[in-house]
Amino acid sequence: MKDLINKLAQDKKIVIFIVIICFIIIYLDFSFILKAQFSSIKDSGPKIIKLKQDLEQFAKDFKKMQDFQANEKSGKQSGLKKNKRLISEGEIVSLLDGISDSAEKNKVVISHMKYSRESVTTTAKQSKAVSSPKMLPLLINIELTAGYHELGKFIDDLENLPVFLALQNMKISLQSADFLKQKVTLSLRTYVRK
């Protein structure tokens, strides 16, 4: 009987030891391994939301791109292409104002702007070929000072005006006072309806 009690006591110690080891393993698992897993799951929540939003935006943009390509293939007028129109004699001043506004928006300083009915470089034969009884060529000469990027944005804005306007000539020269700014002479050509 004593042996049986000693055996049970020893088995009890072994069982208690095994239970303590199990509790230690469970504690270490919860405090280190599962805690790290739960925090990574919690951190991945906002990433998943951001990825879903990016995927939705991509789907919208892709749909727009497909619609744009379909419009281009079918020959429809796209939203990016605008019909250019000719101006009347009364709209010359508003065209010059539009050019000035575009220059101001792009931080381009216009020192001189002048328009003339005929170009100095066109001969009478060229003038007859280009002009018609309903249209007269108009040359706009602009002297300005601008940085390289501002000049590019300014020319892009001129191309996006609803009025037919073509860059005929451009001369760029460096300024000695400010090497970041260039002195530019532009010649723009448009046509005026009679």
Steps between C-alpha positions, in 0.01 A plus 500: 500500500785730579641427160169585344483833691859579408425414139189719501690784664774466244242482221331805652830692486551391140145602410543839674833546322339416164210740572744779594701439179176514298398828665846646428477393135148643468610826667804535272283420197242767589748766608746472210380299203125571497552862607728557199251326272207709630696825460596411142135420424397833655766686296394332177140629534573856378729362230218281371260797500756712310554221247124468446473877440795491259342207317168685467680813371696287254177341375345846447809632321524186288134538399561864404804399296301232318219749428755750371657240271159391377412863420831545318447185292143591412609849396289686756617834634676436830483728801869582462479614140338835448392656175705806427319801369598813314448836664331808362660844488319602818651207693867592444518693827340214696753259343785724614343516847480119503868479410584748779291307752673177403838669540407634842372158609829336399724773650618618160584871473395654167703810424354568155205366299403629158282368222513574131285407204784368284827337584821670398638166381210401277517601141199624306472161326495314835253748644260441209532123537428508873240772522159476347224754457344370823819476712795728567826380657589666830848485648550557874855577611573457870817576693508337840720382783443160658661193646520188288210317668279808518556555127396142426182536707424832332535352150287202606228740620517686168452172314196420715324829429172452310631733229714377211850619589826367357851560625680621191837605637680493834838637602647435845803685636665502840487799729815610671316633807315177590625174353180318606287721274517518122403780270259362241355643181189320373314545174146362507282474192123495493234588247226758534160467336387803309 
